[in-house]
Amino acid sequence: MFSWQLYQSHRDKPLMRVHKYENKPFKPPKRLNDSHATQNVIRSTSTKRQGVAESETTSVKKAKPMSSMSVHSSDPSDNKRYFTLMYRKPTQKKHKTWAGDGYATFREGGKLSFYDATGKSIGSAQYKNAPGDMLENLFKSSGLEIQLDYEVSDAKEYQEVKNVLLGNRQEKSSSSQHFDLGETSLTVESSSHNNDNQITPAPLFQNKRANKFKPLIKTCPARNSLISGRKSESESHTNPERKMSYQPVFDASKIDDPIIMNKHCSAEVDVIVDPFISKNLRSHQREGIKFMYDCVLGLSRPPKDLATNQEGFTSRSIILEQDSDIRGCLLADEMGLGKTLMTISLIWTLLKQTPIASTVSCSQSGVPLQGLISKVLIICPVTLIANWKKEFSKWLNLSRIGILTLSPQNTLERDKYEVRTFLRVQRTYQVMILGYEKLLSVSEELEKNKSVLDLLVCDEGHRLKNGSSKILNVLKSLDIQKKILLSGTPIQNDLNEFYNIIDFINPGILGSYQHFKKRFILPISKARDPSNRHNETAVQKGEELSQEMIEITQRFILRRTSSVIESYLPPRMDLILFCRPTETQVMAFKDILQNCGPDLLTTSSNSSLSVITLLKKVCNSPSLIESDAYFNTTLGDSRIFKKYTQALNSGKLKVLMTLLERIRNGTEGEKVVIVSNYTQTLDIIQNLMISADMRICRLDGSTPSKQRDGIVTSFNRDLSLFALLLSAKSGGVGLNLIGASRLILFDNDWNPSVDLQAMSRIHRDGQTKPCYIYRLVTTGCIDEKILQRQLMKQSLSQKFLSDCNNGKDSSNDDLFNKEDLKDLFSVILDTPSNTHDLICSCDGAGEEVNSESVASTMNNKGKRYSPDTWISALEAQKLLEDKEDQNLEEKASLMKRCLVGYKHIGSKHFCNLLDTVAMEAAQNAQSDVTFAFMKPS
Ligand SMILES: Nc1ncnc2c1ncn2[C@@H]1O[C@H](COP(=O)(O)OP(=O)(O)OP(=O)(O)O)[C@@H](O)[C@H]1O
């Protein structure tokens, strides 16, 4: 167990125990009649909330007990004392949190008046006891529970409180020029730092924050920028005389394997990740947090191998240079590596700690009581909001940190009000999680008080790739200095998109767009152009520039593959099952292809894309064409489609139902997730499963966001729920479906990352059972062609983050040449697997493709690649795009590389399938499964 540090406050003082840093909530709720227990908390927060005052003595001043304070400590001029307060509606909840902050005034005679953070009156109370006990009481007034927090004694803060209260009065009586605070004099005394007698009502916490970051000792310029460009303060407030020895919040020597952040030479204390959270972290997560921390603090990263190869690296703090170009990072780890947890750990660390202790209030022993940041905005797809909150709760507990999410039931006005409150009220919420779309509707409110936002996190950050997107522009206008983008999907195909994302994270780092275009985009595009394939100078130049770009961007982009968590996860088996098309399907293919117009093979033709969609539907179930718009308008002929409407009319559906029966009857309560790209396909599967008495739930694009979390939770927990039907694109992202240990991918997307997203829903941290992933592919049809194309893309993208070959958003984005189209529109019936035919001539007795057996691949310059050689993205791009020149052997070789590790199992050898469910299904439905690839992890 972690034990707390005995800090040596000053060299000549004996060791003393300072108050424990207990990860308390930012505003501890107070129970009635618990005065003694709360007293310490209040006193310690009281110290914290004094803020860093103008005079050097106040910053580390111990909070005086209330009883010893002078009645005039707040304001000698108006016989009133001013307090901050917290309020909430009465609640029976175990973990109570506060709804808002505000102020109280106490007048001699015993009247307490309560105000919210905007200065609006929220009640009053008479207090007859000794004034010193006020902090120990929970007041009830106007249906609210109110607790005083601390007495305002700092001159500047006092002035701000008065301004707020005054501002409210002023608003109320806008016709009146008479400013009045009850009996308070109109003339506001000038404080030592405010010689302006004009009263300017100002947003309270904006000013408070300014106070907070005023350094008390002389800071070097680097230190100021470390704190953040926006918050650096003028040197006029520094006090070069002041000497203070600062202490980190945690004692690293008492923590097993602490994570100590790197630092700039100007750092005064170590920042150490809270052991409460760091004890749970995997080693790649420890590295990830340090990486993100360095980036958001603008510290120049150590060389990559230093970060990854050295034992105990994360337990050491390295002095780094300031890198003024960097303020953010892209964490592009593959799915399931814990990007959310890493980000939460970083947020928690930054909220609670700072390397520059002198810029915040500290305990007597010099332990910083405030962090480097205080407000965080997280933007994510609406489907992930609940998941973020859950993860905060899982790793931190929501009683420690205030998380605001906007309820879907809110009116727009309510949303705006809550956003305003989040920005204005400092201590209730530290993190707000918004959906991308919601961001637009509350952008004005954010804009108005944007200066309080310290850190922006964009989950599924590849959504910001479009430079003209409104969302991107709103986020840019918020001008939040520190940014973290998370994306498990590699940045996609386009250097323009790449520029947009990078320029958003670290503005200016790639220069202006014009410069970037001239320097990188044009020469790299030229090198990629197949017509330049013999122009060695252009190709060489393109390669060099790609390399240069990688070098610039790897300072703030981190990507690890899922192999880093394999050892923490139960084993996983991947099975690709080839399913024989039914006669109905074969008829449908023929009918469609024969009835297509002559422009089918025109690459620009819309009809070719519509036919592709139609063929994909037939692979799932021929009855789907009944509702296909293209089929009905162009090919539609009731004569044709009537014969396709029977239910179990596709090979994949037959295999699916057999697998499901086996899972239901042959395993010990295992659950299954079934994924498709088409909701209509899910409808068909749903009907079949309901007819088979299987208990299911479903999550797709039409599921209201407020229901999603409940569906996921009950699927994971409710033992009687057997299956979840999931739509790949709208439902898959970010969900944890570890209640299931089997997943059936009913159809493939062109984009491998869509499928990977879906597959990693079950095989992720928290999973305790071995996992089985089944991909169903219709033998010899478009399904197989998609699989082949996908496998190639996936393999080639593995080592290049900004991979130019990696998946695109949808089939419509994908470009096909004539050869591709011919290939897509051909149906090969006399084979158990066209993919196997392409890569191998074995008899399917379980032979495994290993790297030695993969023939070397030849590029168009005649250069040969051994199987272990990394093919750069550029080379891969050429290999793929230039398929007209590619002979079959090369294509086969490429694909073989993608299937390294898979065993080839023909129908005679299905008994070799290591999964009994697949084995029994394949043997029993021998006529439906034609071939299998199997890859045990
Ligand atoms: N160190 C850990 N120990 C136990 N569980 C963990 C750990 N790290 C992450 N997890 C769990 O693993 C699951 C996946 O993590 P998370 O959602 O953060 O991954 P991700 O990288 O964001 O994936 P995706 O891109 O799919 O959203 C979560 O349930 C999370 O709580």
The ligand as a Gaussian input file, in Angstrom:
#p B3LYP/6-31G(d) Opt

LIG

0 1
 N       -4.476000      -0.865000     -17.446000
 C       -5.710000      -1.334000     -17.603000
 N       -6.169000      -2.287000     -16.787000
 C       -7.429000      -2.781000     -16.934000
 N       -8.301000      -2.353000     -17.855000
 C       -7.876000      -1.388000     -18.692000
 C       -6.576000      -0.839000     -18.618000
 N       -6.456000       0.083000     -19.581000
 C       -7.625000       0.131000     -20.238000
 N       -8.474000      -0.751000     -19.691000
 C       -9.845000      -1.013000     -20.146000
 O       -9.767000      -1.420000     -21.491000
 C      -10.892000      -0.969000     -22.182000
 C      -10.434000      -0.256000     -23.423000
 O       -9.838000       0.957000     -23.088000
 P      -10.154000       2.285000     -23.901000
 O      -11.586000       2.371000     -24.241000
 O       -9.511000       3.407000     -23.187000
 O       -9.321000       1.988000     -25.203000
 P       -9.145000       2.914000     -26.418000
 O       -7.708000       2.872000     -26.784000
 O       -9.740000       4.252000     -26.154000
 O       -9.978000       2.114000     -27.480000
 P      -10.954000       2.672000     -28.589000
 O      -10.088000       3.330000     -29.607000
 O      -11.576000       1.425000     -29.046000
 O      -11.906000       3.577000     -27.897000
 C      -11.677000      -0.112000     -21.228000
 O      -12.697000      -0.878000     -20.648000
 C      -10.670000       0.231000     -20.170000
 O      -11.264000       0.484000     -18.905000

